[in-house]
Amino acid sequence: MKRFLTLAGALALALALWVGTAFADSGPKPQLTVTVADPPEGEYYLDLLIPEGERGGYDNLGEGSYDSLALQGLHTWEGEGWYPALAGGTRAPLHGKLTPGGDGKHRFSYFGLPQTFRIAVSANDGGDGVWLSVSHEPFTRAAFYTNLTYDTATGIITRATSLPMVYAVQFLSTLLPTLLIEGAVLLLFGFRWKENWKVFLLVNLTTQVGLHLAVASRFALMSSRFGYYLMTALPAEAVILGVEAVAYARLLRGHTRRRRVGYAAAANTASFLLGFLPIHFVIEWIAGM
């Protein structure tokens, strides 16, 4: 037994180190998508302005050919304390392009993605000057995937996706599959639906709320790959199993307590193993909006 515990401890430590290393760079990164309303004609540059004190030495543009006037225009607001993140440099790498992608949207990601920023647009006016637009108010990200629309004429940023809606969709992406899977297992174990549906629904609503509170900051990571799903959700799922086993042992009607606990174990195992796909596809949908 002592040798087994030593081996289990060493395995757990190695696994923790592996997970920590993998999470550091292999998992999903926060992403910002900006759609521009009323953009200037021709080529234009869009950048995120960060507070002057957050500027850094990472060269996010690398080698490339850029319009010097349009590029210079992004530095216009330095006198007001705002510095271009992509064109100027950040403390951590920032991935993105000054020009829009093929779908007309601007995407920024990686560790250097600022939490609070303004949006600046600059374009060569065809002469010796530049066409400029900047958002009036800073925007602060509150979600892992953020989709915004910026109106260059009004200088107003609007959220393309409602944050409450995102959280509601994430919650339903685990609740609905859980109810379907564990409800089916409930019937397979011979419990009568009419006598137990209220207890079943109340227990699952409670534990699903607890799950989302526990993994809220890691939900996107949990949904990215099955390995991350196991490492992120397994501790919370173990707690949920314990809570549901106690609740069902006391509250379910019919059969023995051992059978009720057995149902809790079987139902949670089934919903946990099958629950990755729904949340994975939901997060992919949210990120691509």
C-alpha positions as CSV (number, residue, x, y, z in Angstrom):
1,M,0.0,0.0,0.0
2,K,2.8,2.4,0.9
3,R,4.5,1.8,-2.5
4,F,1.2,2.3,-4.2
5,L,0.6,5.7,-2.5
6,T,4.1,6.8,-3.3
7,L,3.6,5.9,-7.0
8,A,0.2,7.6,-7.1
9,G,1.7,10.7,-5.5
10,A,4.5,10.8,-8.0
11,L,2.1,10.3,-10.9
12,A,-0.2,13.1,-9.6
13,L,2.8,15.4,-9.4
14,A,4.0,14.6,-12.9
15,L,0.5,15.1,-14.2
16,A,0.2,18.4,-12.5
17,L,3.5,19.6,-13.9
18,W,2.4,18.5,-17.4
19,V,-0.9,20.2,-17.2
20,G,0.6,23.4,-15.9
21,T,3.1,23.4,-18.8
22,A,0.4,22.5,-21.4
23,F,-2.0,25.2,-20.1
24,A,0.8,27.8,-20.3
25,D,0.8,27.9,-24.1
26,S,-1.2,25.1,-25.7
27,G,-4.7,26.1,-24.6
28,P,-7.0,28.6,-26.3
29,K,-6.1,32.3,-25.9
30,P,-8.5,35.2,-25.4
31,Q,-9.8,36.6,-28.6
32,L,-11.2,39.9,-29.8
33,T,-13.1,40.3,-33.0
34,V,-13.9,43.8,-34.3
35,T,-16.3,44.5,-37.2
36,V,-16.0,48.1,-38.6
37,A,-19.1,50.0,-39.5
38,D,-18.6,52.8,-42.1
39,P,-14.9,52.1,-42.8
40,P,-12.9,54.5,-44.9
41,E,-12.5,53.8,-48.6
42,G,-9.4,51.9,-49.6
43,E,-6.8,50.4,-47.2
44,Y,-7.0,51.4,-43.6
45,Y,-5.3,50.3,-40.4
46,L,-7.1,49.4,-37.1
47,D,-5.3,49.1,-33.8
48,L,-6.0,48.8,-30.1
49,L,-4.9,51.8,-28.0
50,I,-3.6,50.9,-24.6
51,P,-2.7,53.3,-21.7
52,E,0.8,54.7,-22.1
53,G,2.0,53.0,-19.0
54,E,1.2,49.5,-20.5
55,R,3.5,49.9,-23.5
56,G,6.2,47.3,-24.0
57,G,9.0,46.1,-26.1
58,Y,7.4,43.2,-28.1
59,D,7.4,43.9,-31.9
60,N,4.0,42.7,-32.9
61,L,4.3,43.8,-36.6
62,G,7.6,42.2,-37.5
63,E,8.9,42.7,-41.0
64,G,6.5,44.0,-43.5
65,S,5.6,46.9,-45.8
66,Y,3.3,49.5,-44.3
67,D,2.0,52.9,-45.3
68,S,4.1,55.3,-43.2
69,L,1.4,58.0,-43.0
70,A,-1.3,55.6,-41.9
71,L,1.1,54.0,-39.4
72,Q,2.1,57.3,-38.0
73,G,-1.6,58.2,-37.6
74,L,-2.0,55.4,-35.1
75,H,0.4,57.2,-32.8
76,T,-1.6,60.4,-32.9
77,W,-3.1,59.8,-29.5
78,E,0.1,59.3,-27.6
79,G,-0.1,62.9,-26.4
80,E,-3.4,61.9,-24.7
81,G,-1.8,58.9,-22.9
82,W,-2.8,56.2,-25.4
83,Y,-0.4,54.0,-27.3
84,P,-1.0,51.7,-30.3
85,A,-0.7,48.1,-29.1
86,L,0.0,46.3,-32.3
87,A,1.9,49.0,-34.1
88,G,3.8,50.2,-31.1
89,G,4.5,47.2,-28.9
90,T,3.2,45.4,-25.8
91,R,4.6,43.7,-22.8
92,A,3.5,40.3,-24.0
93,P,3.1,39.2,-27.6
94,L,-0.1,40.3,-29.4
95,H,-1.3,38.5,-32.5
96,G,-3.3,40.3,-35.1
97,K,-3.1,42.4,-38.3
98,L,-3.7,46.1,-38.9
99,T,-5.8,45.3,-42.0
100,P,-9.0,43.2,-41.9
101,G,-9.2,39.6,-42.8
102,G,-10.9,38.2,-45.8
103,D,-14.3,38.4,-44.1
104,G,-13.7,42.1,-43.3
105,K,-13.2,41.5,-39.6
106,H,-10.2,42.3,-37.4
107,R,-9.0,39.7,-34.9
108,F,-6.6,40.1,-32.0
109,S,-5.4,37.3,-29.7
110,Y,-2.7,35.9,-27.4
111,F,-1.2,37.0,-24.1
112,G,-0.8,40.6,-25.1
113,L,-4.5,41.2,-25.7
114,P,-5.3,44.2,-23.5
115,Q,-8.1,44.1,-21.0
116,T,-9.0,47.8,-21.4
117,F,-8.5,49.6,-24.7
118,R,-9.8,52.1,-27.3
119,I,-10.1,51.5,-31.0
120,A,-8.2,53.6,-33.5
121,V,-8.5,53.7,-37.3
122,S,-6.0,55.4,-39.6
123,A,-5.8,55.7,-43.4
124,N,-3.8,57.6,-45.9
125,D,-6.1,60.3,-47.3
126,G,-4.4,60.1,-50.7
127,G,-2.3,63.2,-50.1
128,D,0.0,64.3,-47.4
129,G,-2.5,63.7,-44.5
130,V,-4.3,60.9,-42.8
131,W,-8.0,60.0,-42.1
132,L,-8.4,59.3,-38.4
133,S,-11.1,57.9,-36.1
134,V,-10.9,56.8,-32.4
135,S,-13.5,55.5,-30.0
136,H,-14.6,58.1,-27.5
137,E,-14.7,55.7,-24.5
138,P,-12.4,52.8,-23.5
139,F,-13.8,49.3,-23.6
140,T,-13.0,46.7,-21.0
141,R,-13.3,43.0,-21.9
142,A,-15.3,40.8,-19.6
143,A,-15.4,37.6,-21.6
144,F,-12.8,35.2,-23.0
145,Y,-14.2,35.7,-26.6
146,T,-15.3,39.3,-27.3
147,N,-17.1,40.4,-30.5
148,L,-17.5,44.1,-31.0
149,T,-18.7,46.5,-33.7
150,Y,-16.9,49.9,-34.1
151,D,-18.6,52.8,-35.9
152,T,-15.9,55.1,-37.3
153,A,-18.4,57.9,-37.9
154,T,-19.7,58.1,-34.3
155,G,-16.6,56.7,-32.5
156,I,-18.9,54.3,-30.6
157,I,-18.1,50.7,-29.7
158,T,-21.1,48.3,-29.3
159,R,-21.0,44.7,-28.2
160,A,-22.0,42.4,-31.0
161,T,-22.8,39.6,-28.6
162,S,-24.7,40.1,-25.3
163,L,-22.6,39.0,-22.4
164,P,-25.6,37.6,-20.5
165,M,-26.6,35.7,-23.6
166,V,-23.1,34.1,-23.8
167,Y,-23.3,33.0,-20.2
168,A,-26.8,31.7,-20.7
169,V,-25.8,29.7,-23.8
170,Q,-22.8,28.3,-21.9
171,F,-25.0,27.2,-19.0
172,L,-27.5,25.5,-21.3
173,S,-24.7,23.8,-23.1
174,T,-24.1,21.7,-20.0
175,L,-27.5,21.7,-18.4
176,L,-29.6,20.4,-21.3
177,P,-27.3,17.4,-22.2
178,T,-27.0,16.6,-18.5
179,L,-30.8,16.5,-18.1
180,L,-31.2,14.3,-21.2
181,I,-28.4,11.8,-20.4
182,E,-29.0,11.6,-16.6
183,G,-32.8,11.5,-17.2
184,A,-32.4,8.5,-19.5
185,V,-30.2,6.7,-16.9
186,L,-32.8,7.4,-14.2
187,L,-35.3,5.5,-16.2
188,L,-32.9,2.7,-17.0
189,F,-32.3,2.3,-13.3
190,G,-36.0,1.7,-12.8
191,F,-37.0,4.9,-11.0
192,R,-40.4,6.3,-11.8
193,W,-40.3,9.7,-13.5
194,K,-43.6,10.9,-12.0
195,E,-42.3,10.4,-8.4
196,N,-38.8,11.8,-8.9
197,W,-38.7,14.5,-11.6
198,K,-38.8,17.4,-9.1
199,V,-35.9,16.1,-7.1
200,F,-34.0,15.2,-10.3
201,L,-34.5,18.7,-11.8
202,L,-33.7,20.6,-8.5
203,V,-30.5,18.6,-7.9
204,N,-29.2,19.1,-11.4
205,L,-30.0,22.8,-11.5
206,T,-28.2,23.3,-8.3
207,T,-25.1,21.3,-9.3
208,Q,-24.9,22.9,-12.7
209,V,-24.9,26.3,-11.2
210,G,-22.1,25.2,-8.9
211,L,-20.2,23.8,-11.9
212,H,-20.3,27.1,-13.8
213,L,-19.3,29.1,-10.8
214,A,-16.3,26.8,-10.3
215,V,-15.1,26.8,-13.9
216,A,-16.3,30.2,-15.2
217,S,-12.8,31.6,-15.8
218,R,-11.7,28.3,-17.4
219,F,-14.7,27.5,-19.5
220,A,-13.1,28.2,-22.8
221,L,-10.0,26.1,-21.8
222,M,-12.3,23.3,-20.7
223,S,-14.0,23.2,-24.0
224,S,-11.0,23.4,-26.3
225,R,-9.7,19.8,-26.0
226,F,-10.8,16.7,-24.3
227,G,-7.6,16.5,-22.3
228,Y,-8.2,20.0,-20.9
229,Y,-11.9,19.1,-20.3
230,L,-10.8,16.2,-18.1
231,M,-8.3,18.2,-16.1
232,T,-10.5,21.2,-15.7
233,A,-13.9,19.6,-15.1
234,L,-12.9,16.5,-13.2
235,P,-12.3,18.1,-9.8
236,A,-15.6,19.9,-10.0
237,E,-17.4,16.8,-11.2
238,A,-16.0,14.8,-8.3
239,V,-17.6,17.3,-5.9
240,I,-20.9,17.2,-7.9
241,L,-20.9,13.4,-7.7
242,G,-20.6,13.5,-3.9
243,V,-23.4,16.1,-3.6
244,E,-25.7,14.2,-5.9
245,A,-25.0,10.8,-4.3
246,V,-26.0,12.2,-0.9
247,A,-29.0,14.1,-2.3
248,Y,-30.4,11.2,-4.3
249,A,-29.8,8.7,-1.5
250,R,-32.1,10.7,0.7
251,L,-34.6,12.2,-1.7
252,L,-35.2,9.7,-4.5
253,R,-38.2,7.5,-4.2
254,G,-38.1,3.8,-4.8
255,H,-35.4,1.1,-4.6
256,T,-32.6,0.9,-2.0
257,R,-30.1,3.6,-1.0
258,R,-27.4,1.5,-2.7
259,R,-29.2,1.7,-6.0
260,R,-29.8,5.4,-5.6
261,V,-26.1,6.0,-5.0
262,G,-25.3,3.7,-7.9
263,Y,-27.6,5.7,-10.1
264,A,-25.8,8.9,-9.1
265,A,-22.4,7.4,-10.0
266,A,-23.6,6.0,-13.4
267,A,-25.5,9.1,-14.4
268,N,-22.6,11.5,-13.6
269,T,-20.1,9.3,-15.3
270,A,-22.2,9.1,-18.4
271,S,-22.9,12.9,-18.6
272,F,-19.3,13.7,-17.8
273,L,-17.9,11.6,-20.6
274,L,-20.5,12.6,-23.2
275,G,-20.7,16.3,-22.1
276,F,-17.5,17.5,-23.9
277,L,-18.9,17.7,-27.4
278,P,-21.9,20.0,-26.7
279,I,-19.8,22.6,-24.9
280,H,-17.0,22.3,-27.4
281,F,-19.3,23.1,-30.3
282,V,-21.0,25.9,-28.4
283,I,-17.7,27.7,-27.6
284,E,-16.6,27.3,-31.2
285,W,-19.8,29.0,-32.2
286,I,-19.4,31.8,-29.8
287,A,-15.7,32.4,-30.8
288,G,-16.7,32.5,-34.5
289,M,-19.6,34.9,-34.2
